Amino acid sequence: MDAATLRATQAPIKERYKSDPAAAFITLKANGSIDQDGIACKLETGRQIAMAGLHPATGGSGLELCSGDMLLEALVACAGVTLKSVATAVEVPLKSGHVIAEGDLDFRGTLGVDKEAPVGFAEIRLRFDVDTDAPQDKLDLLLKLTERYCVVYQTIKNGPKVSVTMNRV
């Protein structure tokens, strides 16, 4: 897809959202069910069932997906799609590109070994390795716009309001 095709594809969508801002608000959903046999959760991905379980650092077998890895994978996926979309829009030709996310966890927190140890990632690093002949100012713009428009990056960075409930069924 080139810049003109991308703009033509997105133009009616953008116009609709300008004229009807409420149409831009969409609720995304994810569903899972607790596995009865193991300490795991079956996720409905739309394509197949994915099984998430404990990370080996917390006693898991390593056969199931780790939710921490999945968070980083979601960041890589979103950042990669956003990077490619922005590169297309601002006409930065990419010969190749790789997106890498790393996150540091102290598993003492999630296992309750140390009440002072945080639960969750202490730091997440996102890196883009790109092969392009574009000048540095275009790469600076590409990075700035990718950061600005990557939904998962902005969600992690800004920490949205989160709520949790439990219902008896």
N, C-alpha and C positions, 0 to 999 in steps of 0.2 A: 504494500500500500504506500502511495506517495502522499506528500503533504496536501495536494489538491483533493485527492480522494478522501483523506481523513477529514479535512475541513467540510467537504460536501456531505459526508456521512453524519458528522456531528452538528452541522448547522441547524437542521430542523429540531434536533433534540435541544440544543442550546436555546433556540428561539422559544420553544414550548416552555422551558424552565424560566425564561425571562418573563413571559406573559402569564404563566401560571406557576409561581414559586412552589406551591403545595405539591405539584406533580413531581418535583425533584426529591421529595422525601420518600424514601423507600425503606422498608424494614427487611433486612436480611436475616435469615434464620439458619441455625444449625441444630440438628437433632441427634440424640444418641440414646442408647439404652444400656443399663448396667448389665454386664455379663454375669450370669448366674454361677458359672464354674470357676472363674478366676477373678483376680483384681484387675478388671479391665472395663472399658466402655466401648460399645459398638457404635461407630459414627456412620450416619447416612450421608455419603458424599455426593450423591446424585449419579455416580457412575458405578460405585461398588461399595460394599461395607468395608470400613477401615476399623481395625481394632487398636485402640490406644490402651497402654498399660504403664506400669511402673518403669522408670528408667533403671538400668542396671545399678546405678549408684544408690538406689533406694530399695534394692532387692528384686528388681524385675529381671526377667529372662533376657531381655533385649530383642525378643521376637515381635513384640507389639510396638506400635508407634509411641514415641514419647511426646507428650503435649508441649513440652518446652521446645523440642526440635520442630514440632508442627508450627509453633509460633514463629520461629525463625524462618521456616519454609514459607509461611504466609507472607512474611516481610520480603523475602527474596522474590517470591512470585509477583507481589504487588509492585515492588520497586523495579523489577525487570520489565514488566508490562508498561509501567509509567515511563521509565527511561526510554523504551522503544517508541512509545507514543509521542513523547516530547521530542525525541530526536527526529522523528518523522515530521512533526509539526514545524520545527525550527530548521529543518533541512540540514541536520548534522549526519552525514553518512557514517554508519558504523560497519566496519568490516567484520568485527566480532565483538562480543561483550560477555562478560561473566559478572555475576552478582554473588557476593559472599556476605553472609551474616554470621557473626559469632556472638555468643552471649556467655557471660560468666555467672555461674550459680554456686552458692555455698549450700550444699545439701544438708548441712547441720540444721539449717532453719526449717526446711520442709519435714525433716525427720524428728524435729523437736529435741535434738541433742543439745542445742544451745539456744536458750530463749532470746538471746541478744542477736543471734544470727538472722539476717533477713530471709524472708521467704520470697522467692522470685529472683529475677535477674538483677544483679547489681550493676551490670553494664552490658550494653549491646552495641556492637560495631557493625556498620554496614559499609561495604566497599564495592566499587564498580571498577573493573579492569576492562578498558575498552581499547580497541584497535581502530584508530581513525586518523585521518589527515586533517581534521578540523583544527582551526587555530584555538589557542588556549581560552580566549574570551568566549568562544562558542561552547567550549567544554564547561567553563564556569557557569554559563547560562543554563546549560543542560543539567548540571548538578543542582543548581538553585531551583529550577522549575520541577525537577524530579522530586526533590525534598518537599516542595510546596504542595504538589498534587498527589503524592503517594498516600493513599488512605490508611494503610496499615502503619506506615512510618509516623504519620501525623497522630494516629490514635495512640500509639505507644508513647510518642514524645509528649503529648498533651494530656494523657490520662483522662478519658471521658468519665462522666458520672456513671457509676455502676451500681446496680442494685441486685439483690438476691432474695429469693423467697423459696419456701418449701410448702408444698401442698400435699395433703393426704388424699390418695385416690382409692 
